[in-house]
Amino acid sequence: MYAYATFVDAGGAARIGWAWFFFRSYYSFVWKQGIPLLLVSTVPAYTCVWYMMGVTIYSAATA
C-alpha cells in the first residue's frame, strides 16, 4: 500500500486500503462458516493487494 501511495496515487491507496480492511473485518465470522462463504472475504481482500502490487510494478516499470 505504501508503494502504491508513493508511485501511483495516495488517495487511491487509502480507498483500496479501506476496502481491504472492510473485507478482512468479517473474516473471523466467515471462518466458522466454511470454504464457500470464506471466499467472500478472502478473494476481494487479496484482489485489493494484487491490484495495488500489479499497478505499482507496472507504473515503476514504465516510468
C-alpha positions in Angstrom: 0.0 0.0 0.0 2.9 2.4 0.8 4.5 1.7 -2.6 1.1 2.3 -4.4 0.7 5.5 -2.5 4.2 6.7 -3.3 4.3 5.7 -7.0 0.7 5.8 -8.1 -1.9 7.6 -6.0 -2.2 8.3 -2.3 -5.9 8.8 -2.4 -6.4 5.5 -4.3 -4.3 3.7 -1.8 -6.4 5.0 1.0 -9.7 3.9 -0.7 -8.3 0.5 -1.6 -6.9 0.1 1.9 -10.2 0.8 3.5 -11.8 -1.7 1.1 -9.2 -4.3 2.2 -9.9 -3.5 5.8 -13.7 -4.0 5.2 -13.2 -7.3 3.5 -10.9 -8.6 6.2 -13.1 -7.3 9.1 -15.6 -10.1 8.7 -13.0 -12.8 8.1 -13.3 -14.2 11.6 -17.1 -14.6 11.2 -17.0 -16.4 7.9 -14.1 -18.6 9.0 -16.6 -20.6 11.1 -19.0 -21.0 8.1 -16.5 -22.8 5.9 -15.0 -22.6 2.5 -17.7 -21.2 0.2 -18.5 -18.3 2.4 -14.9 -17.8 3.4 -14.1 -16.9 -0.1 -16.4 -13.8 0.1 -13.8 -12.3 2.5 -10.5 -13.6 1.2 -10.9 -13.2 -2.6 -11.8 -9.5 -2.6 -9.1 -8.7 0.0 -6.4 -10.4 -2.0 -7.7 -8.8 -5.1 -7.0 -5.4 -3.5 -3.5 -6.5 -2.6 -2.7 -7.9 -6.0 -4.2 -4.9 -7.8 -2.1 -2.5 -5.9 1.0 -4.6 -6.4 0.5 -5.0 -10.1 -0.3 -1.4 -10.8 2.7 -0.3 -8.7 5.1 -2.6 -10.6 3.7 -1.6 -13.9 3.9 2.1 -13.0 7.5 1.8 -11.8 8.5 -0.2 -14.9 7.0 2.3 -17.4 8.3 5.4 -15.7 
